Amino acid sequence: MFSPYLERWSLTSDGEPIITHSSRLLPVIWQDKPAMLKVATDSSERDGALLMKWWDGDGAARVYAHEGDAVLLERATDNIHCLIWR
């Protein structure tokens, strides 16, 4: 499932796959950056990827690449600080 995208986007696996009811995720490295490869298995996840691409990182993870069922997203790491609104 991940192989075509690993090759197409020059990704390196960076962890174990995560399986959910609506998608398959794989932590990867893309252009020396931590990223997440997400392959949708549900139509709502496909639609969500389009919305995230449109948001362009404003309030959501940045989309680095998108094709068909797959989306390559920026991945949060321990170095990212989160702002919690109260």
Backbone as CSV, one residue per row, in Angstrom:
resi,resn,N_x,N_y,N_z,CA_x,CA_y,CA_z,C_x,C_y,C_z
1,MET,0.822,-1.197,0.000,0.000,0.000,0.000,0.868,1.264,0.000
2,PHE,1.955,1.279,0.752,2.803,2.459,0.851,3.855,2.539,-0.259
3,SER,4.248,1.388,-0.794,5.379,1.306,-1.723,5.351,2.306,-2.873
4,PRO,4.225,2.448,-3.590,4.245,3.384,-4.723,4.564,4.817,-4.308
5,TYR,4.091,5.220,-3.149,4.293,6.591,-2.683,5.690,6.787,-2.097
6,LEU,6.225,5.754,-1.452,7.591,5.836,-0.937,8.550,6.122,-2.090
7,GLU,8.346,5.427,-3.187,9.206,5.608,-4.359,8.908,6.936,-5.064
8,ARG,7.654,7.210,-5.321,7.249,8.398,-6.076,7.709,9.696,-5.403
9,TRP,7.589,9.762,-4.073,7.918,10.990,-3.354,9.272,10.926,-2.649
10,SER,10.061,9.877,-2.942,11.401,9.711,-2.353,11.353,9.767,-0.824
11,LEU,10.522,8.910,-0.250,10.324,8.852,1.200,11.144,7.728,1.809
12,THR,11.535,7.924,3.058,12.200,6.888,3.839,11.326,6.578,5.042
13,SER,11.025,5.307,5.242,10.226,4.907,6.400,10.938,5.324,7.680
14,ASP,10.155,5.795,8.671,10.717,6.287,9.923,9.932,5.775,11.125
15,GLY,9.371,4.583,10.995,8.601,4.014,12.094,7.663,2.932,11.595
16,GLU,6.872,2.437,12.505,5.919,1.375,12.203,4.614,1.949,11.647
17,PRO,3.950,1.205,10.757,2.652,1.651,10.237,1.612,1.730,11.349
18,ILE,0.678,2.629,11.167,-0.452,2.796,12.083,-1.706,2.516,11.268
19,ILE,-2.529,1.583,11.734,-3.731,1.178,11.012,-4.957,1.669,11.770
20,THR,-5.835,2.415,11.094,-7.091,2.851,11.692,-8.236,2.325,10.840
21,HIS,-9.450,2.570,11.262,-10.602,2.097,10.498,-10.772,2.838,9.174
22,SER,-10.107,3.992,9.023,-10.321,4.797,7.822,-9.052,5.137,7.036
23,SER,-7.892,4.723,7.562,-6.665,5.039,6.835,-5.489,4.201,7.328
24,ARG,-4.430,4.261,6.554,-3.161,3.627,6.899,-2.130,4.741,6.931
25,LEU,-1.365,4.806,8.018,-0.384,5.875,8.180,1.010,5.296,8.363
26,LEU,2.003,6.020,7.857,3.383,5.589,8.012,4.252,6.815,8.277
27,PRO,4.945,6.849,9.425,5.897,7.938,9.660,7.043,7.807,8.649
28,VAL,7.408,8.925,8.035,8.450,8.923,7.009,9.332,10.157,7.159
29,ILE,10.428,10.143,6.419,11.283,11.311,6.253,11.172,11.731,4.798
30,TRP,10.930,13.017,4.589,10.828,13.594,3.247,11.676,14.857,3.205
31,GLN,12.648,14.884,2.325,13.547,16.042,2.203,14.104,16.465,3.561
32,ASP,14.570,15.485,4.325,15.161,15.698,5.657,14.169,16.232,6.688
33,LYS,12.871,16.110,6.423,11.837,16.567,7.357,10.996,15.379,7.806
34,PRO,10.567,15.353,9.088,9.627,14.321,9.501,8.269,14.580,8.839
35,ALA,7.683,13.529,8.321,6.390,13.649,7.654,5.569,12.399,7.953
36,MET,4.300,12.443,7.567,3.407,11.300,7.740,2.753,11.007,6.397
37,LEU,2.904,9.794,5.941,2.229,9.335,4.731,0.908,8.715,5.166
38,LYS,-0.172,9.236,4.636,-1.501,8.757,5.007,-2.229,8.299,3.749
39,VAL,-2.662,7.046,3.750,-3.406,6.500,2.625,-4.825,6.208,3.104
40,ALA,-5.779,6.903,2.527,-7.182,6.783,2.937,-7.786,5.472,2.457
41,THR,-8.622,4.904,3.304,-9.409,3.728,2.917,-10.895,4.047,3.024
42,ASP,-11.206,5.321,3.241,-12.574,5.776,3.458,-12.758,7.110,2.724
43,SER,-13.912,7.324,2.150,-14.144,8.545,1.364,-14.045,9.815,2.199
44,SER,-14.439,9.763,3.462,-14.355,10.976,4.291,-12.904,11.394,4.504
45,GLU,-11.991,10.433,4.587,-10.571,10.744,4.729,-10.030,11.370,3.444
46,ARG,-10.495,10.896,2.302,-10.084,11.482,1.023,-10.532,12.941,0.947
47,ASP,-11.771,13.196,1.335,-12.293,14.569,1.331,-11.524,15.445,2.317
48,GLY,-11.183,14.874,3.465,-10.425,15.611,4.477,-9.056,16.033,3.966
49,ALA,-8.421,15.190,3.170,-7.116,15.531,2.608,-7.227,16.735,1.682
50,LEU,-8.291,16.796,0.900,-8.507,17.947,0.020,-8.693,19.227,0.820
51,LEU,-9.430,19.127,1.919,-9.649,20.287,2.776,-8.338,20.747,3.405
52,MET,-7.527,19.805,3.881,-6.243,20.167,4.482,-5.333,20.839,3.451
53,LYS,-5.365,20.346,2.230,-4.573,20.962,1.163,-5.036,22.408,0.942
54,TRP,-6.322,22.628,0.944,-6.881,23.964,0.742,-6.482,24.899,1.889
55,TRP,-6.502,24.378,3.142,-6.116,25.186,4.301,-4.647,25.601,4.240
56,ASP,-3.819,24.825,3.560,-2.404,25.130,3.350,-1.658,25.399,4.659
57,GLY,-1.895,24.564,5.664,-1.168,24.667,6.922,-1.701,25.685,7.905
58,ASP,-2.758,26.383,7.563,-3.343,27.380,8.466,-4.320,26.670,9.406
59,GLY,-3.861,26.320,10.607,-4.699,25.619,11.578,-4.719,24.112,11.400
60,ALA,-3.900,23.608,10.503,-3.833,22.170,10.245,-2.420,21.831,9.788
61,ALA,-2.109,20.553,9.770,-0.805,20.128,9.258,-0.673,20.538,7.796
62,ARG,0.518,20.949,7.414,0.787,21.333,6.026,0.805,20.080,5.145
63,VAL,0.232,20.178,3.977,0.236,19.089,3.000,1.425,19.298,2.071
64,TYR,2.341,18.330,2.053,3.499,18.414,1.175,3.188,17.863,-0.212
65,ALA,2.354,16.824,-0.271,2.003,16.207,-1.553,0.665,15.501,-1.397
66,HIS,-0.035,15.381,-2.515,-1.344,14.722,-2.494,-1.574,14.076,-3.853
67,GLU,-2.009,12.829,-3.831,-2.335,12.131,-5.068,-3.298,10.988,-4.759
68,GLY,-4.455,11.012,-5.381,-5.425,9.938,-5.185,-5.786,9.769,-3.723
69,ASP,-5.592,8.574,-3.204,-5.922,8.252,-1.811,-4.843,8.678,-0.825
70,ALA,-3.677,9.103,-1.323,-2.536,9.378,-0.448,-2.302,10.862,-0.254
71,VAL,-1.863,11.177,0.957,-1.476,12.546,1.291,-0.212,12.469,2.147
72,LEU,0.728,13.361,1.875,1.959,13.457,2.646,1.863,14.720,3.482
73,LEU,1.868,14.543,4.804,1.638,15.645,5.749,2.872,15.933,6.579
74,GLU,2.996,17.190,7.023,4.033,17.477,8.004,3.703,16.693,9.270
75,ARG,4.751,16.301,9.995,4.554,15.490,11.197,5.091,16.228,12.412
76,ALA,4.281,16.292,13.439,4.704,16.906,14.701,5.794,16.051,15.339
77,THR,6.740,16.713,15.938,7.805,16.017,16.661,7.910,16.620,18.052
78,ASP,8.804,16.087,18.853,9.003,16.602,20.207,9.474,18.049,20.202
79,ASN,10.013,18.521,19.083,10.545,19.879,19.005,9.468,20.916,18.729
80,ILE,8.256,20.497,18.441,7.177,21.435,18.142,6.423,21.747,19.422
81,HIS,6.231,23.026,19.680,5.509,23.459,20.870,4.066,23.764,20.484
82,CYS,3.152,23.338,21.297,1.737,23.557,21.025,1.211,24.690,21.907
83,LEU,0.385,25.509,21.343,-0.287,26.572,22.086,-1.691,26.089,22.427
84,ILE,-1.999,26.096,23.692,-3.311,25.646,24.142,-4.136,26.864,24.504
85,TRP,-5.277,27.000,23.837,-6.174,28.113,24.117,-7.061,27.756,25.295
86,ARG,-7.240,28.695,26.179,-8.100,28.455,27.351,-9.306,29.341,27.286
